[in-house]
Amino acid sequence: MTEHSANPSHNKTVIIVLGPTGVGKTGVSVLLAKALKTEIISADSMQVYQHMDIGTAKPSPDELREVPHHLIGVLSPARSFSAGMFKEMAVQIINDLHIKNKIPLIVGGTGLYIRSLTGGLFEGPSADWSLREKLKEEAETLGREHLHRRLGDIDPEAAAKINPNDSRRTIRALEVALKEGRTISGLQCASTKPEQYDFIKIGLFRERKELYGLIEERVDRMIKDGLLQETENLLKMGPDRTAMQALGYKEMGRYIQGEIKLEEAVRLIKKRTKMYAKRQLTWFKKEPGIKWVDITGMTASDKILDRMLTDVHSVGDLIINKGPSCNPDF
């Protein structure tokens, strides 16, 4: 698979703008989409849900009007969504845009969704929540090391790849083995192949201190904008456990249930969002072919776009190829 094509007329080109939460992907992507006269496909595992606007930092109504967006607010929070579902829907949208001679622009921070397109996908069987809870209780009672040793007896190949302290992955591997009667490492051999597009991958990066400061500001803004009320409304709908595990909703849910104070909920949201951003960057470091653009110190989306086009010449060439009237706003 070619990572990118220098030929602007190539009808297999797909641009991906990725990066950690809070880095500034949304605003610059809207400007880029307008310049390319194209549409945005969201690669965010939570923005796909309806009624979860504030906590998932969806694009604003104005941004959604300016540029067509796909896979945002299309699913009831009562339903589960997977990387496999994302890939199936995204491929259809990409192909439709290519038919219209548009260059699809994928924007998001859910690494597994992006990987499903660029590197293939192993999704595995659906979750067995009852078995998963039993394994969690076993880990709490007997320790994570015990659970990891148990996995080693069943699937030594998977155990060798999973840190003994990573109880989440250990539990998932055990869950698959016990439910399916086949090891997760064996099932992974049948993973799907990557899509044959010419990907241009652009990663937005900020120094950690600045990124964490922006995350704190965004969480404060979410609280002010009504995250509490949004969570209360969500709980009344009875969404599935996947939706309620989203950053912000889980902590506000605990506050609503009287388990913690509001100040503690806000503190936890900020802490866990920073941890999530760190995990995202760790994941993306393993994704080949990303052109990283350092936007430290930049807040205006037009300035960020200027830096992006300076650093990633292939995207600038694509914009030039669209003609002089494509960029009226900057």
Contacts in CASP RR format, 6 or more apart in sequence:
PFRMAT RR
TARGET T0000
AUTHOR 0000-0000-0000
METHOD contacts of the structure
MODEL  1
MTEHSANPSHNKTVIIVLGPTGVGKTGVSVLLAKALKTEIISADSMQVYQ
HMDIGTAKPSPDELREVPHHLIGVLSPARSFSAGMFKEMAVQIINDLHIK
NKIPLIVGGTGLYIRSLTGGLFEGPSADWSLREKLKEEAETLGREHLHRR
LGDIDPEAAAKINPNDSRRTIRALEVALKEGRTISGLQCASTKPEQYDFI
KIGLFRERKELYGLIEERVDRMIKDGLLQETENLLKMGPDRTAMQALGYK
EMGRYIQGEIKLEEAVRLIKKRTKMYAKRQLTWFKKEPGIKWVDITGMTA
SDKILDRMLTDVHSVGDLIINKGPSCNPDF
1 118 0 8 1.000
1 119 0 8 1.000
1 194 0 8 1.000
1 196 0 8 1.000
1 197 0 8 1.000
1 199 0 8 1.000
2 198 0 8 1.000
2 199 0 8 1.000
3 198 0 8 1.000
3 199 0 8 1.000
3 200 0 8 1.000
3 201 0 8 1.000
3 288 0 8 1.000
3 289 0 8 1.000
4 13 0 8 1.000
4 198 0 8 1.000
4 199 0 8 1.000
4 200 0 8 1.000
4 201 0 8 1.000
4 314 0 8 1.000
5 12 0 8 1.000
5 13 0 8 1.000
5 198 0 8 1.000
5 200 0 8 1.000
5 314 0 8 1.000
6 314 0 8 1.000
6 317 0 8 1.000
8 317 0 8 1.000
8 318 0 8 1.000
8 320 0 8 1.000
8 321 0 8 1.000
9 321 0 8 1.000
10 198 0 8 1.000
11 98 0 8 1.000
11 101 0 8 1.000
12 98 0 8 1.000
12 196 0 8 1.000
12 197 0 8 1.000
12 198 0 8 1.000
13 103 0 8 1.000
13 197 0 8 1.000
13 198 0 8 1.000
13 200 0 8 1.000
13 318 0 8 1.000
14 94 0 8 1.000
14 103 0 8 1.000
14 104 0 8 1.000
14 106 0 8 1.000
14 117 0 8 1.000
14 197 0 8 1.000
14 198 0 8 1.000
14 199 0 8 1.000
14 200 0 8 1.000
15 32 0 8 1.000
15 36 0 8 1.000
15 103 0 8 1.000
15 104 0 8 1.000
15 105 0 8 1.000
15 106 0 8 1.000
15 199 0 8 1.000
15 200 0 8 1.000
15 202 0 8 1.000
15 315 0 8 1.000
15 318 0 8 1.000
16 43 0 8 1.000
16 105 0 8 1.000
16 106 0 8 1.000
16 107 0 8 1.000
16 114 0 8 1.000
16 118 0 8 1.000
16 199 0 8 1.000
16 200 0 8 1.000
16 201 0 8 1.000
16 202 0 8 1.000
17 25 0 8 1.000
17 28 0 8 1.000
17 29 0 8 1.000
17 32 0 8 1.000
17 105 0 8 1.000
17 106 0 8 1.000
17 107 0 8 1.000
17 108 0 8 1.000
17 202 0 8 1.000
17 203 0 8 1.000
17 204 0 8 1.000
18 25 0 8 1.000
18 43 0 8 1.000
18 107 0 8 1.000
18 108 0 8 1.000
18 109 0 8 1.000
18 111 0 8 1.000
18 114 0 8 1.000
18 201 0 8 1.000
18 202 0 8 1.000
18 203 0 8 1.000
18 204 0 8 1.000
18 284 0 8 1.000
18 287 0 8 1.000
18 290 0 8 1.000
19 25 0 8 1.000
19 108 0 8 1.000
19 109 0 8 1.000
19 203 0 8 1.000
19 204 0 8 1.000
19 205 0 8 1.000
19 280 0 8 1.000
19 281 0 8 1.000
19 284 0 8 1.000
20 109 0 8 1.000
20 211 0 8 1.000
20 276 0 8 1.000
20 277 0 8 1.000
20 278 0 8 1.000
20 280 0 8 1.000
20 281 0 8 1.000
20 284 0 8 1.000
21 57 0 8 1.000
21 109 0 8 1.000
21 215 0 8 1.000
21 247 0 8 1.000
21 273 0 8 1.000
21 276 0 8 1.000
21 277 0 8 1.000
21 280 0 8 1.000
22 57 0 8 1.000
22 211 0 8 1.000
22 214 0 8 1.000
22 215 0 8 1.000
22 218 0 8 1.000
22 277 0 8 1.000
23 204 0 8 1.000
23 205 0 8 1.000
23 206 0 8 1.000
23 211 0 8 1.000
23 214 0 8 1.000
23 277 0 8 1.000
23 295 0 8 1.000
24 204 0 8 1.000
24 214 0 8 1.000
24 295 0 8 1.000
24 301 0 8 1.000
24 304 0 8 1.000
25 107 0 8 1.000
25 108 0 8 1.000
25 109 0 8 1.000
25 204 0 8 1.000
26 57 0 8 1.000
26 59 0 8 1.000
26 63 0 8 1.000
26 107 0 8 1.000
27 59 0 8 1.000
27 63 0 8 1.000
27 301 0 8 1.000
27 304 0 8 1.000
28 204 0 8 1.000
28 301 0 8 1.000
28 304 0 8 1.000
28 305 0 8 1.000
28 308 0 8 1.000
29 40 0 8 1.000
29 105 0 8 1.000
29 107 0 8 1.000
30 40 0 8 1.000
30 59 0 8 1.000
30 63 0 8 1.000
30 66 0 8 1.000
30 67 0 8 1.000
30 301 0 8 1.000
31 301 0 8 1.000
31 302 0 8 1.000
31 305 0 8 1.000
31 329 0 8 1.000
31 330 0 8 1.000
32 105 0 8 1.000
32 305 0 8 1.000
32 308 0 8 1.000
32 315 0 8 1.000
33 39 0 8 1.000
33 40 0 8 1.000
33 67 0 8 1.000
33 105 0 8 1.000
34 66 0 8 1.000
34 67 0 8 1.000
34 326 0 8 1.000
34 327 0 8 1.000
34 328 0 8 1.000
34 329 0 8 1.000
35 305 0 8 1.000
35 319 0 8 1.000
35 322 0 8 1.000
35 326 0 8 1.000
35 327 0 8 1.000
35 330 0 8 1.000
36 102 0 8 1.000
36 103 0 8 1.000
36 105 0 8 1.000
36 318 0 8 1.000
36 319 0 8 1.000
36 322 0 8 1.000
36 326 0 8 1.000
37 102 0 8 1.000
37 322 0 8 1.000
37 326 0 8 1.000
38 97 0 8 1.000
38 102 0 8 1.000
38 103 0 8 1.000
38 104 0 8 1.000
38 105 0 8 1.000
39 67 0 8 1.000
39 68 0 8 1.000
39 69 0 8 1.000
39 70 0 8 1.000
39 93 0 8 1.000
39 97 0 8 1.000
39 102 0 8 1.000
39 104 0 8 1.000
39 105 0 8 1.000
40 67 0 8 1.000
40 68 0 8 1.000
40 69 0 8 1.000
40 70 0 8 1.000
40 105 0 8 1.000
40 106 0 8 1.000
40 107 0 8 1.000
41 69 0 8 1.000
41 70 0 8 1.000
41 71 0 8 1.000
41 90 0 8 1.000
41 93 0 8 1.000
41 94 0 8 1.000
41 104 0 8 1.000
41 105 0 8 1.000
41 106 0 8 1.000
41 107 0 8 1.000
42 48 0 8 1.000
42 69 0 8 1.000
42 70 0 8 1.000
42 71 0 8 1.000
42 72 0 8 1.000
42 106 0 8 1.000
42 107 0 8 1.000
42 108 0 8 1.000
43 71 0 8 1.000
43 86 0 8 1.000
43 90 0 8 1.000
43 106 0 8 1.000
43 107 0 8 1.000
43 108 0 8 1.000
43 109 0 8 1.000
43 110 0 8 1.000
43 111 0 8 1.000
43 113 0 8 1.000
43 114 0 8 1.000
44 56 0 8 1.000
44 71 0 8 1.000
44 72 0 8 1.000
44 108 0 8 1.000
44 109 0 8 1.000
44 110 0 8 1.000
44 113 0 8 1.000
45 81 0 8 1.000
45 86 0 8 1.000
45 110 0 8 1.000
45 112 0 8 1.000
45 113 0 8 1.000
46 52 0 8 1.000
46 55 0 8 1.000
46 56 0 8 1.000
46 243 0 8 1.000
46 246 0 8 1.000
46 247 0 8 1.000
47 56 0 8 1.000
47 57 0 8 1.000
47 58 0 8 1.000
47 71 0 8 1.000
47 72 0 8 1.000
47 73 0 8 1.000
48 71 0 8 1.000
48 72 0 8 1.000
48 73 0 8 1.000
48 74 0 8 1.000
48 75 0 8 1.000
48 81 0 8 1.000
48 86 0 8 1.000
49 56 0 8 1.000
49 73 0 8 1.000
49 75 0 8 1.000
49 76 0 8 1.000
49 77 0 8 1.000
49 81 0 8 1.000
49 239 0 8 1.000
49 243 0 8 1.000
50 73 0 8 1.000
50 74 0 8 1.000
50 75 0 8 1.000
50 76 0 8 1.000
50 77 0 8 1.000
51 77 0 8 1.000
51 230 0 8 1.000
51 233 0 8 1.000
51 234 0 8 1.000
51 237 0 8 1.000
52 58 0 8 1.000
52 73 0 8 1.000
52 77 0 8 1.000
52 230 0 8 1.000
52 234 0 8 1.000
52 243 0 8 1.000
52 246 0 8 1.000
52 249 0 8 1.000
53 230 0 8 1.000
54 222 0 8 1.000
54 225 0 8 1.000
54 226 0 8 1.000
54 227 0 8 1.000
54 230 0 8 1.000
55 222 0 8 1.000
55 227 0 8 1.000
55 230 0 8 1.000
55 246 0 8 1.000
55 247 0 8 1.000
55 248 0 8 1.000
55 249 0 8 1.000
56 246 0 8 1.000
57 218 0 8 1.000
57 222 0 8 1.000
58 64 0 8 1.000
58 72 0 8 1.000
58 73 0 8 1.000
59 69 0 8 1.000
59 72 0 8 1.000
63 69 0 8 1.000
64 72 0 8 1.000
70 89 0 8 1.000
70 90 0 8 1.000
70 93 0 8 1.000
71 86 0 8 1.000
71 89 0 8 1.000
71 90 0 8 1.000
71 93 0 8 1.000
75 81 0 8 1.000
76 239 0 8 1.000
77 234 0 8 1.000
77 237 0 8 1.000
77 238 0 8 1.000
77 239 0 8 1.000
77 240 0 8 1.000
77 243 0 8 1.000
78 237 0 8 1.000
78 238 0 8 1.000
78 239 0 8 1.000
78 240 0 8 1.000
78 243 0 8 1.000
79 240 0 8 1.000
80 126 0 8 1.000
80 240 0 8 1.000
80 242 0 8 1.000
81 242 0 8 1.000
82 123 0 8 1.000
83 112 0 8 1.000
83 113 0 8 1.000
83 115 0 8 1.000
83 116 0 8 1.000
83 121 0 8 1.000
83 123 0 8 1.000
84 116 0 8 1.000
84 121 0 8 1.000
84 123 0 8 1.000
86 110 0 8 1.000
86 113 0 8 1.000
86 116 0 8 1.000
87 113 0 8 1.000
87 116 0 8 1.000
87 117 0 8 1.000
87 121 0 8 1.000
87 192 0 8 1.000
87 195 0 8 1.000
90 106 0 8 1.000
90 113 0 8 1.000
90 117 0 8 1.000
91 117 0 8 1.000
91 195 0 8 1.000
93 104 0 8 1.000
94 104 0 8 1.000
94 195 0 8 1.000
94 197 0 8 1.000
97 103 0 8 1.000
97 104 0 8 1.000
98 104 0 8 1.000
103 318 0 8 1.000
106 114 0 8 1.000
106 117 0 8 1.000
108 114 0 8 1.000
109 280 0 8 1.000
111 280 0 8 1.000
111 283 0 8 1.000
111 284 0 8 1.000
111 287 0 8 1.000
112 121 0 8 1.000
114 287 0 8 1.000
115 121 0 8 1.000
115 287 0 8 1.000
116 192 0 8 1.000
117 194 0 8 1.000
117 195 0 8 1.000
117 197 0 8 1.000
117 199 0 8 1.000
118 194 0 8 1.000
118 195 0 8 1.000
118 199 0 8 1.000
118 201 0 8 1.000
118 287 0 8 1.000
119 193 0 8 1.000
119 194 0 8 1.000
120 191 0 8 1.000
120 192 0 8 1.000
120 193 0 8 1.000
120 194 0 8 1.000
120 195 0 8 1.000
121 191 0 8 1.000
121 192 0 8 1.000
122 187 0 8 1.000
122 188 0 8 1.000
122 190 0 8 1.000
122 191 0 8 1.000
122 192 0 8 1.000
124 176 0 8 1.000
124 184 0 8 1.000
124 187 0 8 1.000
125 176 0 8 1.000
125 179 0 8 1.000
125 180 0 8 1.000
127 175 0 8 1.000
128 175 0 8 1.000
128 179 0 8 1.000
129 241 0 8 1.000
131 175 0 8 1.000
131 178 0 8 1.000
131 179 0 8 1.000
132 171 0 8 1.000
132 172 0 8 1.000
132 175 0 8 1.000
135 147 0 8 1.000
135 171 0 8 1.000
135 174 0 8 1.000
135 175 0 8 1.000
136 167 0 8 1.000
136 171 0 8 1.000
138 146 0 8 1.000
138 147 0 8 1.000
139 146 0 8 1.000
139 147 0 8 1.000
139 167 0 8 1.000
139 170 0 8 1.000
139 171 0 8 1.000
144 164 0 8 1.000
144 165 0 8 1.000
144 167 0 8 1.000
144 170 0 8 1.000
145 164 0 8 1.000
147 167 0 8 1.000
147 170 0 8 1.000
147 171 0 8 1.000
147 174 0 8 1.000
148 159 0 8 1.000
148 162 0 8 1.000
148 164 0 8 1.000
148 170 0 8 1.000
150 174 0 8 1.000
151 158 0 8 1.000
151 159 0 8 1.000
151 162 0 8 1.000
151 170 0 8 1.000
151 173 0 8 1.000
151 174 0 8 1.000
151 177 0 8 1.000
152 158 0 8 1.000
152 159 0 8 1.000
154 174 0 8 1.000
154 177 0 8 1.000
154 178 0 8 1.000
154 183 0 8 1.000
155 173 0 8 1.000
155 177 0 8 1.000
155 183 0 8 1.000
155 184 0 8 1.000
155 185 0 8 1.000
157 183 0 8 1.000
157 185 0 8 1.000
157 186 0 8 1.000
158 173 0 8 1.000
158 183 0 8 1.000
158 184 0 8 1.000
158 185 0 8 1.000
159 170 0 8 1.000
159 173 0 8 1.000
161 185 0 8 1.000
162 169 0 8 1.000
162 170 0 8 1.000
162 173 0 8 1.000
163 169 0 8 1.000
164 170 0 8 1.000
172 184 0 8 1.000
173 183 0 8 1.000
173 184 0 8 1.000
176 182 0 8 1.000
176 183 0 8 1.000
176 184 0 8 1.000
176 187 0 8 1.000
177 183 0 8 1.000
177 184 0 8 1.000
180 187 0 8 1.000
200 291 0 8 1.000
200 312 0 8 1.000
200 314 0 8 1.000
200 315 0 8 1.000
201 287 0 8 1.000
201 289 0 8 1.000
201 290 0 8 1.000
201 291 0 8 1.000
202 290 0 8 1.000
202 291 0 8 1.000
202 293 0 8 1.000
202 308 0 8 1.000
202 312 0 8 1.000
202 315 0 8 1.000
203 284 0 8 1.000
203 290 0 8 1.000
203 291 0 8 1.000
203 292 0 8 1.000
203 293 0 8 1.000
204 292 0 8 1.000
204 293 0 8 1.000
204 295 0 8 1.000
204 304 0 8 1.000
204 308 0 8 1.000
205 281 0 8 1.000
205 292 0 8 1.000
205 293 0 8 1.000
205 294 0 8 1.000
205 295 0 8 1.000
205 296 0 8 1.000
206 214 0 8 1.000
206 294 0 8 1.000
206 295 0 8 1.000
206 296 0 8 1.000
206 297 0 8 1.000
207 296 0 8 1.000
210 296 0 8 1.000
210 297 0 8 1.000
211 277 0 8 1.000
212 274 0 8 1.000
212 277 0 8 1.000
215 270 0 8 1.000
215 273 0 8 1.000
215 274 0 8 1.000
215 277 0 8 1.000
216 270 0 8 1.000
219 266 0 8 1.000
219 269 0 8 1.000
219 270 0 8 1.000
219 273 0 8 1.000
220 266 0 8 1.000
222 248 0 8 1.000
222 269 0 8 1.000
223 266 0 8 1.000
227 248 0 8 1.000
227 252 0 8 1.000
228 252 0 8 1.000
228 255 0 8 1.000
228 256 0 8 1.000
228 262 0 8 1.000
230 249 0 8 1.000
231 248 0 8 1.000
231 249 0 8 1.000
231 252 0 8 1.000
231 253 0 8 1.000
231 256 0 8 1.000
232 256 0 8 1.000
234 243 0 8 1.000
234 244 0 8 1.000
234 249 0 8 1.000
235 244 0 8 1.000
235 253 0 8 1.000
235 256 0 8 1.000
243 249 0 8 1.000
244 250 0 8 1.000
244 253 0 8 1.000
247 269 0 8 1.000
247 272 0 8 1.000
247 273 0 8 1.000
247 276 0 8 1.000
248 265 0 8 1.000
248 269 0 8 1.000
248 272 0 8 1.000
248 273 0 8 1.000
251 260 0 8 1.000
251 265 0 8 1.000
251 266 0 8 1.000
251 268 0 8 1.000
251 269 0 8 1.000
251 272 0 8 1.000
252 265 0 8 1.000
252 269 0 8 1.000
253 265 0 8 1.000
254 260 0 8 1.000
254 265 0 8 1.000
255 261 0 8 1.000
255 262 0 8 1.000
255 264 0 8 1.000
255 265 0 8 1.000
260 268 0 8 1.000
284 290 0 8 1.000
291 311 0 8 1.000
291 312 0 8 1.000
293 304 0 8 1.000
293 307 0 8 1.000
293 308 0 8 1.000
293 311 0 8 1.000
293 312 0 8 1.000
294 307 0 8 1.000
295 304 0 8 1.000
295 307 0 8 1.000
295 308 0 8 1.000
298 304 0 8 1.000
298 307 0 8 1.000
302 329 0 8 1.000
302 330 0 8 1.000
305 330 0 8 1.000
306 330 0 8 1.000
308 315 0 8 1.000
309 315 0 8 1.000
309 316 0 8 1.000
309 319 0 8 1.000
319 326 0 8 1.000
319 327 0 8 1.000
END
